[in-house]
């Protein structure tokens, strides 16, 4: 895993059925990630997004 992925552990994923999920964005802190998801939901009301934390080993 590259160093940049360690710096941005909060991940926003878009679910696109029947295709595999797509990593949409990565963030350093959860507040920025949540705000980004809120904006995405306003811009794309029919889309589904997941926000999760990827722990650094």
Biopython code that builds the backbone (N, CA, C, O; Angstrom):
import numpy as np
from Bio.PDB.StructureBuilder import StructureBuilder

atoms = [
    (1, "UNK", "N", (0.847, -1.170, 0.000)),
    (1, "UNK", "CA", (0.000, 0.000, 0.000)),
    (1, "UNK", "C", (0.895, 1.236, 0.000)),
    (1, "UNK", "O", (1.866, 1.318, 0.751)),
    (2, "UNK", "N", (0.552, 2.184, -0.847)),
    (2, "UNK", "CA", (1.404, 3.372, -0.943)),
    (2, "UNK", "C", (1.182, 4.301, 0.249)),
    (2, "UNK", "O", (0.196, 4.180, 0.977)),
    (3, "UNK", "N", (2.113, 5.224, 0.430)),
    (3, "UNK", "CA", (2.021, 6.158, 1.552)),
    (3, "UNK", "C", (0.802, 7.051, 1.462)),
    (3, "UNK", "O", (0.231, 7.410, 2.492)),
    (4, "UNK", "N", (0.383, 7.424, 0.251)),
    (4, "UNK", "CA", (-0.774, 8.309, 0.117)),
    (4, "UNK", "C", (-2.056, 7.639, 0.616)),
    (4, "UNK", "O", (-2.940, 8.324, 1.131)),
    (5, "UNK", "N", (-2.175, 6.326, 0.476)),
    (5, "UNK", "CA", (-3.356, 5.625, 0.971)),
    (5, "UNK", "C", (-3.376, 5.589, 2.495)),
    (5, "UNK", "O", (-4.449, 5.560, 3.097)),
    (6, "UNK", "N", (-2.196, 5.589, 3.129)),
    (6, "UNK", "CA", (-2.129, 5.625, 4.587)),
    (6, "UNK", "C", (-2.603, 6.971, 5.120)),
    (6, "UNK", "O", (-3.137, 7.049, 6.227)),
    (7, "UNK", "N", (-2.410, 8.029, 4.339)),
    (7, "UNK", "CA", (-2.792, 9.373, 4.783)),
    (7, "UNK", "C", (-4.288, 9.615, 4.653)),
    (7, "UNK", "O", (-4.825, 10.510, 5.306)),
    (8, "UNK", "N", (-4.967, 8.837, 3.824)),
    (8, "UNK", "CA", (-6.393, 9.054, 3.564)),
    (8, "UNK", "C", (-7.178, 7.771, 3.811)),
    (8, "UNK", "O", (-7.558, 7.089, 2.859)),
    (9, "UNK", "N", (-7.427, 7.434, 5.075)),
    (9, "UNK", "CA", (-8.073, 6.157, 5.380)),
    (9, "UNK", "C", (-9.597, 6.149, 5.204)),
    (9, "UNK", "O", (-10.197, 5.075, 5.160)),
    (10, "UNK", "N", (-10.238, 7.328, 5.102)),
    (10, "UNK", "CA", (-11.693, 7.383, 4.934)),
    (10, "UNK", "C", (-12.022, 7.320, 3.452)),
    (10, "UNK", "O", (-11.547, 8.139, 2.665)),
    (11, "UNK", "N", (-12.845, 6.334, 3.074)),
    (11, "UNK", "CA", (-13.111, 6.056, 1.669)),
    (11, "UNK", "C", (-14.600, 6.198, 1.379)),
    (11, "UNK", "O", (-15.446, 5.720, 2.134)),
    (12, "UNK", "N", (-14.903, 6.873, 0.254)),
    (12, "UNK", "CA", (-16.269, 6.971, -0.242)),
    (12, "UNK", "C", (-16.340, 6.071, -1.478)),
    (12, "UNK", "O", (-15.563, 6.225, -2.419)),
    (13, "UNK", "N", (-17.285, 5.133, -1.455)),
    (13, "UNK", "CA", (-17.454, 4.173, -2.537)),
    (13, "UNK", "C", (-18.837, 4.356, -3.140)),
    (13, "UNK", "O", (-19.823, 4.508, -2.418)),
    (14, "UNK", "N", (-18.905, 4.342, -4.466)),
    (14, "UNK", "CA", (-20.200, 4.392, -5.145)),
    (14, "UNK", "C", (-20.566, 2.981, -5.576)),
    (14, "UNK", "O", (-19.757, 2.261, -6.159)),
    (15, "UNK", "N", (-21.806, 2.602, -5.275)),
    (15, "UNK", "CA", (-22.302, 1.288, -5.661)),
    (15, "UNK", "C", (-22.981, 1.400, -7.017)),
    (15, "UNK", "O", (-23.934, 2.160, -7.191)),
    (16, "UNK", "N", (-22.478, 0.631, -7.970)),
    (16, "UNK", "CA", (-23.010, 0.634, -9.334)),
    (16, "UNK", "C", (-23.375, -0.796, -9.709)),
    (16, "UNK", "O", (-22.522, -1.559, -10.164)),
    (17, "UNK", "N", (-24.618, -1.154, -9.522)),
    (17, "UNK", "CA", (-25.026, -2.520, -9.840)),
    (17, "UNK", "C", (-25.223, -2.649, -11.329)),
    (17, "UNK", "O", (-25.743, -1.710, -11.931)),
    (18, "UNK", "N", (-24.857, -3.714, -11.959)),
    (18, "UNK", "CA", (-24.248, -4.951, -11.488)),
    (18, "UNK", "C", (-22.722, -4.899, -11.524)),
    (18, "UNK", "O", (-22.069, -5.932, -11.378)),
    (19, "UNK", "N", (-22.149, -3.716, -11.715)),
    (19, "UNK", "CA", (-20.693, -3.584, -11.770)),
    (19, "UNK", "C", (-20.108, -3.583, -10.359)),
    (19, "UNK", "O", (-20.834, -3.391, -9.384)),
    (20, "UNK", "N", (-18.798, -3.796, -10.251)),
    (20, "UNK", "CA", (-18.174, -3.739, -8.921)),
    (20, "UNK", "C", (-18.192, -2.314, -8.361)),
    (20, "UNK", "O", (-18.272, -1.354, -9.127)),
    (21, "UNK", "N", (-18.120, -2.168, -7.048)),
    (21, "UNK", "CA", (-18.084, -0.832, -6.439)),
    (21, "UNK", "C", (-16.870, -0.036, -6.906)),
    (21, "UNK", "O", (-15.823, -0.599, -7.227)),
    (22, "UNK", "N", (-17.032, 1.281, -6.935)),
    (22, "UNK", "CA", (-15.978, 2.174, -7.400)),
    (22, "UNK", "C", (-15.559, 3.084, -6.248)),
    (22, "UNK", "O", (-16.402, 3.723, -5.619)),
    (23, "UNK", "N", (-14.255, 3.143, -5.972)),
    (23, "UNK", "CA", (-13.746, 4.091, -4.976)),
    (23, "UNK", "C", (-13.862, 5.479, -5.592)),
    (23, "UNK", "O", (-13.217, 5.788, -6.594)),
    (24, "UNK", "N", (-14.693, 6.302, -4.976)),
    (24, "UNK", "CA", (-15.010, 7.622, -5.527)),
    (24, "UNK", "C", (-14.061, 8.680, -5.004)),
    (24, "UNK", "O", (-13.660, 9.576, -5.746)),
    (25, "UNK", "N", (-13.694, 8.586, -3.726)),
    (25, "UNK", "CA", (-12.808, 9.590, -3.122)),
    (25, "UNK", "C", (-12.222, 9.035, -1.830)),
    (25, "UNK", "O", (-12.766, 8.104, -1.236)),
    (26, "UNK", "N", (-11.097, 9.622, -1.403)),
    (26, "UNK", "CA", (-10.452, 9.266, -0.136)),
    (26, "UNK", "C", (-10.219, 10.547, 0.647)),
    (26, "UNK", "O", (-9.927, 11.595, 0.071)),
    (27, "UNK", "N", (-10.352, 10.454, 1.982)),
    (27, "UNK", "CA", (-10.233, 11.637, 2.837)),
    (27, "UNK", "C", (-9.402, 11.331, 4.068)),
    (27, "UNK", "O", (-9.267, 10.184, 4.494)),
    (28, "UNK", "N", (-8.851, 12.398, 4.623)),
    (28, "UNK", "CA", (-8.028, 12.291, 5.823)),
    (28, "UNK", "C", (-8.877, 12.199, 7.087)),
    (28, "UNK", "O", (-8.514, 11.491, 8.027)),
    (29, "UNK", "N", (-10.005, 12.908, 7.118)),
    (29, "UNK", "CA", (-10.830, 12.888, 8.328)),
    (29, "UNK", "C", (-12.291, 12.611, 7.977)),
    (29, "UNK", "O", (-12.720, 12.871, 6.852)),
    (30, "UNK", "N", (-13.050, 12.089, 8.926)),
    (30, "UNK", "CA", (-14.426, 11.679, 8.648)),
    (30, "UNK", "C", (-15.371, 12.848, 8.365)),
    (30, "UNK", "O", (-16.337, 12.683, 7.621)),
    (31, "UNK", "N", (-15.116, 14.007, 8.935)),
    (31, "UNK", "CA", (-16.004, 15.147, 8.707)),
    (31, "UNK", "C", (-15.993, 15.570, 7.236)),
    (31, "UNK", "O", (-17.045, 15.864, 6.668)),
    (32, "UNK", "N", (-14.824, 15.601, 6.626)),
    (32, "UNK", "CA", (-14.734, 15.943, 5.209)),
    (32, "UNK", "C", (-15.430, 14.891, 4.347)),
    (32, "UNK", "O", (-16.116, 15.227, 3.381)),
    (33, "UNK", "N", (-15.254, 13.646, 4.693)),
    (33, "UNK", "CA", (-15.873, 12.564, 3.925)),
    (33, "UNK", "C", (-17.393, 12.628, 4.024)),
    (33, "UNK", "O", (-18.079, 12.453, 3.017)),
    (34, "UNK", "N", (-17.924, 12.873, 5.203)),
    (34, "UNK", "CA", (-19.384, 12.961, 5.380)),
    (34, "UNK", "C", (-19.950, 14.146, 4.614)),
    (34, "UNK", "O", (-21.009, 14.034, 3.996)),
    (35, "UNK", "N", (-19.266, 15.268, 4.648)),
    (35, "UNK", "CA", (-19.729, 16.445, 3.913)),
    (35, "UNK", "C", (-19.725, 16.172, 2.412)),
    (35, "UNK", "O", (-20.634, 16.604, 1.703)),
    (36, "UNK", "N", (-18.725, 15.470, 1.929)),
    (36, "UNK", "CA", (-18.631, 15.135, 0.514)),
    (36, "UNK", "C", (-19.793, 14.227, 0.106)),
    (36, "UNK", "O", (-20.390, 14.416, -0.954)),
    (37, "UNK", "N", (-20.106, 13.253, 0.941)),
    (37, "UNK", "CA", (-21.224, 12.342, 0.644)),
    (37, "UNK", "C", (-22.544, 13.118, 0.619)),
    (37, "UNK", "O", (-23.400, 12.838, -0.221)),
    (38, "UNK", "N", (-22.723, 14.073, 1.507)),
    (38, "UNK", "CA", (-23.945, 14.879, 1.511)),
    (38, "UNK", "C", (-24.099, 15.649, 0.205)),
    (38, "UNK", "O", (-25.195, 15.717, -0.351)),
    (39, "UNK", "N", (-23.015, 16.224, -0.283)),
    (39, "UNK", "CA", (-23.060, 16.959, -1.549)),
    (39, "UNK", "C", (-23.345, 16.001, -2.707)),
    (39, "UNK", "O", (-24.135, 16.319, -3.597)),
    (40, "UNK", "N", (-22.708, 14.837, -2.696)),
    (40, "UNK", "CA", (-22.951, 13.864, -3.756)),
    (40, "UNK", "C", (-24.410, 13.428, -3.791)),
    (40, "UNK", "O", (-24.977, 13.243, -4.868)),
    (41, "UNK", "N", (-25.019, 13.263, -2.626)),
    (41, "UNK", "CA", (-26.428, 12.858, -2.569)),
    (41, "UNK", "C", (-27.342, 13.949, -3.130)),
    (41, "UNK", "O", (-28.386, 13.644, -3.707)),
    (42, "UNK", "N", (-26.958, 15.219, -2.964)),
    (42, "UNK", "CA", (-27.738, 16.307, -3.555)),
    (42, "UNK", "C", (-27.585, 16.327, -5.080)),
    (42, "UNK", "O", (-28.551, 16.562, -5.806)),
    (43, "UNK", "N", (-26.367, 16.079, -5.553)),
    (43, "UNK", "CA", (-26.101, 16.112, -6.984)),
    (43, "UNK", "C", (-26.601, 14.862, -7.715)),
    (43, "UNK", "O", (-27.023, 14.942, -8.868)),
    (44, "UNK", "N", (-26.552, 13.721, -7.047)),
    (44, "UNK", "CA", (-26.969, 12.449, -7.643)),
    (44, "UNK", "C", (-27.910, 11.726, -6.686)),
    (44, "UNK", "O", (-27.499, 10.775, -6.020)),
    (45, "UNK", "N", (-29.165, 12.162, -6.608)),
    (45, "UNK", "CA", (-30.080, 11.596, -5.604)),
    (45, "UNK", "C", (-30.348, 10.099, -5.752)),
    (45, "UNK", "O", (-30.670, 9.438, -4.765)),
    (46, "UNK", "N", (-30.224, 9.556, -6.948)),
    (46, "UNK", "CA", (-30.490, 8.133, -7.147)),
    (46, "UNK", "C", (-29.299, 7.239, -6.878)),
    (46, "UNK", "O", (-29.450, 6.018, -6.821)),
    (47, "UNK", "N", (-28.135, 7.804, -6.712)),
    (47, "UNK", "CA", (-26.912, 7.012, -6.515)),
    (47, "UNK", "C", (-26.786, 6.555, -5.068)),
    (47, "UNK", "O", (-27.309, 7.190, -4.152)),
    (48, "UNK", "N", (-26.086, 5.447, -4.880)),
    (48, "UNK", "CA", (-25.845, 4.915, -3.534)),
    (48, "UNK", "C", (-24.352, 4.984, -3.236)),
    (48, "UNK", "O", (-23.518, 4.581, -4.046)),
    (49, "UNK", "N", (-24.033, 5.512, -2.036)),
    (49, "UNK", "CA", (-22.651, 5.666, -1.619)),
    (49, "UNK", "C", (-22.430, 5.033, -0.256)),
    (49, "UNK", "O", (-23.331, 5.016, 0.583)),
    (50, "UNK", "N", (-21.242, 4.517, -0.042)),
    (50, "UNK", "CA", (-20.832, 3.987, 1.261)),
    (50, "UNK", "C", (-19.628, 4.794, 1.728)),
    (50, "UNK", "O", (-18.780, 5.201, 0.933)),
    (51, "UNK", "N", (-19.577, 5.011, 3.020)),
    (51, "UNK", "CA", (-18.441, 5.683, 3.643)),
    (51, "UNK", "C", (-17.882, 4.721, 4.671)),
    (51, "UNK", "O", (-18.609, 4.249, 5.547)),
    (52, "UNK", "N", (-16.588, 4.427, 4.569)),
    (52, "UNK", "CA", (-16.007, 3.531, 5.563)),
    (52, "UNK", "C", (-14.550, 3.868, 5.815)),
    (52, "UNK", "O", (-13.915, 4.597, 5.053)),
    (53, "UNK", "N", (-14.043, 3.321, 6.896)),
    (53, "UNK", "CA", (-12.671, 3.538, 7.345)),
    (53, "UNK", "C", (-11.844, 2.304, 7.007)),
    (53, "UNK", "O", (-12.242, 1.180, 7.312)),
    (54, "UNK", "N", (-10.691, 2.517, 6.375)),
    (54, "UNK", "CA", (-9.775, 1.441, 6.060)),
    (54, "UNK", "C", (-8.622, 1.535, 7.063)),
    (54, "UNK", "O", (-7.800, 2.445, 6.965)),
    (55, "UNK", "N", (-8.548, 0.609, 8.026)),
    (55, "UNK", "CA", (-7.475, 0.691, 9.023)),
    (55, "UNK", "C", (-6.104, 0.485, 8.389)),
    (55, "UNK", "O", (-5.946, -0.298, 7.453)),
    (56, "UNK", "N", (-5.129, 1.196, 8.914)),
    (56, "UNK", "CA", (-3.763, 1.096, 8.422)),
    (56, "UNK", "C", (-3.043, 0.006, 9.214)),
    (56, "UNK", "O", (-2.992, 0.057, 10.443)),
    (57, "UNK", "N", (-2.487, -0.982, 8.507)),
    (57, "UNK", "CA", (-1.806, -2.076, 9.238)),
    (57, "UNK", "C", (-0.503, -1.630, 9.855)),
    (57, "UNK", "O", (0.182, -2.427, 10.496)),
]
sb = StructureBuilder()
sb.init_structure("model")
sb.init_model(0)
sb.init_chain("A")
sb.init_seg("    ")
for serial, (resi, resn, name, xyz) in enumerate(atoms, 1):
    if name == "N":
        sb.init_residue(resn, " ", resi, " ")
    sb.init_atom(name, np.array(xyz, "f"), 0.0, 1.0, " ", f" {name:<3s}", serial, name[0])
structure = sb.get_structure()
